[in-house]
Amino acid sequence: MAAGYIGDLCGCRVDEAGVYPCVVMGIDIGGILSTMFVLGWAFIFTIFIGPILIVAWNIFLLFLWDYRSKNAGSRTSA
């Protein structure tokens, strides 16, 4: 949202189709605005997938901890 807002303030076009020139005080910020805009979509994807992956990772760690705790007593030293 910030990229779109900054683009509107500067009179620049910002969308996911590509990078458009946006010169502000002699500096082209079009690439930065485009990156910010596309990363916003990545955030929307991550906000839903991230918690699912965190839960799956924690379940994996619990199984690994359980497996290691059961096999820790079965090791014999030579």
N, C-alpha and C positions, 0 to 999 in steps of 0.2 A: 504494500500500500504506500509505503514511503517513496518508492521509486516513481510511482504514478503521480503522487502529490508533488514531488520535486519537479518532475517533467512538466506538469501542468503550470507550476509557478514560473518555470523558465521558458514556456512556450514550445516545448519539445515533444516529439512523438515517442512514446514508450510502449512497446508491446513485445510479445514473444516471437514475432516474425523475424526479427533481426535487430541489428545495431543501427541506430540512426544518429547522425551528427547532432550534438547539442553543446554549443559553445557558450560557456558562462565565464565571464571575465578572462577571456582569451584561452581557456582550457576546455578541451572537448571531454565532456563527462558522459557522452552517449554510451560508451562501453560499460562504465560503472553502473549507470542506470539500468541497462539491459541485464547485466549480471544480477543486480539486486532484484529485478522483476522476476527473473527465472528462478532464483533461489527462493522466492516467495512460494512458488509452486512446489519446490522441493520440500519446503517446510510443511505445506499442507499434506503432502504425501507422508512425511515422517511423523507428523502428529498422530496419525492413525496406526501406522505400521510399527512405530517405535515401542509403544507399550506392549504390543503383542510379542515383539522380539525380546524385550526385557523379561517378560514372564517365561517365555520359552527358554531363555538362557538360564534363569534361576532354577527352573525345573531340571535342566541338564546338570547344573552344578549340584543340586540335591542328590540326583542319582549317582553322580561321580563321587560325592562325599560318602554316600551310603555304601557304594561298592568298595571304596578304599577302606572304610572303617570295618567292613566285614572281612576283608582280605588281610588286614593288618595283623591279626592274631594268628593267621595260618602260615606266616613266613617262619622258616626255621633258620637259625644261624649255624654256620659250619664250624 
